Amino acid sequence: MAYTPQYGPGTSVVADNRRRQMNPTTELAKVRDINEEDIVLILGHRAPGSAYPTAHPPLTEQVEPDCPMRKLVKPTAGAKAGDRVRYIQFADSMFNAPSQPYQRTYTECYRFRGIDPGTLSGRQIVECRERDLEQYSKFLIETEMFDPALVSVRGATVHGHSLRLAEDGMQFDMLQRCVLGDNGVVRYVKDQIGVPLDREVEVGKPMDEEWLKAHSTIFHSLVGTPLREDPEYIEYLQRIHTLRTKYGFMPKEE
């Protein structure tokens, strides 16, 4: 009997979007094109065109003891070359951003190899070998998981982004890494840490409200899909809350 993975409960559009992002067999829509050099500039880890710094010699040059796991697990390109570990970190607005911290971690674990994701209340980081990171970052920025106005690449000074939107609909950013141009295109003027770039990097125009609501993975009672419209999801959350509460009190069986 074949096993069918269950990526999450719910009957709402939010629940469906969550399952679609997590399911690695589902192809996410590509909504913009960002070249590899621009990805490198936004990340800020190395100069475009430079060689990848290494943490150890390539695996083919190392003499490792015989291990069955090495035969079973194929190394990623970055691990095979001995790349150092680097990161990308995202901040998602609560106002119908197409993804959010926990959702990003779930999705990345299903879709990517050799990663170490970290989830916080208002940001999400993923670490891995550098050349692998650049490919994963390209996917995360080019597809429907990213919106130029409501999602931002921020390696530091993240806080405040979820509290409000600016008058032009952009997320608040104390370092103002990206700005909305007069032509309606968002461009990065600093890398994810806040270091000014030698040239600006365009990441496209913000999506309209209708598209954002249709692709959001966030329940929102005012600007999006209210949680109360998804009874199945409420039942699932109540079950988790009940089980966690009972475990905390450690009830004894009578």
N, C-alpha and C positions, 0 to 999 in steps of 0.2 A: 504493500500500500504506500503510495507516494505521499510525502509530507508537503503540505502547502503552508509556507510561512505566513504568519499573521503579524503584520507590521503595526497594527494599532486598531483600536475600536472606533466606533462613530459612524454616523451617516451623513454628516454635514460636509460642506465643501472644504472646510478646514481639515477635517479628518482625512478626507480623500487626498488633499494636497500633501499631508504628512506621509501617508502611505506611498504616494507616487514618488516622493523624494527619496524615501528610504529603500524602496525596491530597486535593487541594482539591475534588474532586467528591464526596467522602464527607462526609456530614453527621455531625458529632460530637454525641453525646448531651448535651443540656442537663440538668444535674442540680441546679441551684439558680438562684434569681433574686436578683440584686443590682441595685438601682436606680442610675441614673446619678449621683445625688448622692453615694451611698456610694462609688462608684468614685473620684470626684473627691477625696473625703476621704482615702481610702487612698493615692492618688498624692501628695497634698500639694503640688501645683504651683500651684493657684489656689483661691480661695474658691468654694464652690458658688454658682452663679447669677451669678458675675461674668463680665465680658466676657473673651474670649480675648485676651491680650496678643499683639501682632504683631511680627514681625521686619522686615517690609517691607509696602508697600501691596498691596492685592489685585491679582491679575494683570490684571484688567480695567482697572485705572487706570495700569498701567505701559506705557511705550512701549518695546517690545522689538524688536530687529532681526528680520527675517523668518528663520525657521528651520524646516526641514521636520520636525524632531523634535518641535517644539511642536505641530505639526498631527497628528502620529502618536500622541503620548503624552498621554493625558487626565490632567490634574492631579487629585490627591486633593482632597477638600473643604478640608483644612487648608492645602495648598499654594495653592489658589485664593484663600483668604482671607488668606494671608500669616502664618499662625500661627507662633509660635516653636517650636523643637524641644525636646521633653521626653522623659522615659523612664519605663519600669517595669522592675524587676529581680526575678527569681525565684530562690529557693533551693529545691532539691529534695533530699529525703532519699534515701539509697541504699536505704532499707528499703521497696521497692515503691512509691515515688512514681509517679504516672501519667505523668510526663515527666521529662526530664533535660536538662542544658544543650545538648548538641549536637542532641538531638532537637527542642528548642524552636526553635533557629535554623533547622533544615531545614524544620520545619512552617511557621514564620512566613514564610520566603522563598517557599514555595509558595502560601500563603493570603492574604498581605497585600501591599499596594503601598506604595511610598514609605518603606521602613523601612531602618534601619541596625542590624542585630543584632550583638551581641558575645558570644562564648562563652568562659567561663573554666572552670576545673576544677570549681568548686562553685557557680557561679551563672551566670545568663544575663540579659543586658540587651538591650532593644530600644528604639531611639530613632526618633522620627518627629514629624510635626507634631501639635500638642497635641490638637486635636479628633479627629484620626484615632487617636491613641494611646488616647484614652478609649474609643472603640468597640472597638479591638483588645483592650484590657485587659478590657473587659466580657466579650468572647468567651473569653479565656484563663482567666478566673476562674469563669465560669458553666458551662463545659463539663467534660467528663470529663478534661481536661488539668490539673485542679486538685483537690486534696484539702485541706481546711482544716487538717489536722494535719501532713501530710507535705510540703506546699508552702507557701511563705511569700513574701510580697512584701517585699523588703528592699533599700532603696536604699543602705544603708551598714551596716558592722559585721555582715558575713554569716557569718564563719568559725565553725566548730565544729558546724554543723548536721548534718553527715553522720556525726559520730563516735558519736552515741548518741541515744536518744530518752528523754524524761522519763518518769517513772512513769505519767503519764496518757496516754502515747503521742504527745505533742506533740514537735516538733522543738525542740532547744535553741536559744534566742535570747538573747544577752547583753542585748539591749535590751528583750526581752519585749514585742514589738509586739502579739502576739495571745495570748489566754488562753482556756482551756477553762472554760466556766461550769458551774455545778452542774446546769443543765438539759441538758448535753451539747452545747451550741452554742458554736462558736468565735467570738470577737468580737475585732475590732481595737480596741485602746485607744490606739494611736499610729499615725501614718502611716508610710510606708515608710522614712523617714529616722530616725524615732524621736521625733518631736514629738508630745506628747500631744494627743489629739483632744478637741474640745468635747463630742462624744457618741460612744458606742461604735458600731461597725459590725459587724453579725452577718453571717457568711459560711457558716453552716450547720453541720451535724454532720459529724464525720469519717466516712469510709466504712469499712465493716467489712473485715476481713482478706481474706475471700473475694473481695470486689469489687476490692480493691487488687491482689491477685495476678492476677486476670483482666484488669486494665486496665493493668498496669505495662509500662513500656518499658525496664526495667532488668533485666539478668540478675543473679541472686543465688543462690548455691549453698546458702544456709542458710534464707532465709525466702521465696524466690521460685522462679523458673524457672532452673535451672542452664544455663550456656552449653553444657555437654557434651551436653545433650539436643537440641541443634540442630546436627547435623553440617554442614549446608549453610552455616550462619553461620560455623562454625569454618573451613571450607574457604575462605570468602571472606576472613576475617581473615588467614589464613595466606598467601593470595595477595598481599594488600596488604603484609604484613610482608616477604615475600620480595622483592617488587619494590622496595620502599623501601630495603631493605638492599643489594640489588644496585646500585641507583642511587647510594647513598652511596659504595660502593667504586668505582663507575664502571668496571665490567669492560669490557675490550676484546674485541671479537669476534676469534676465532681464524681 
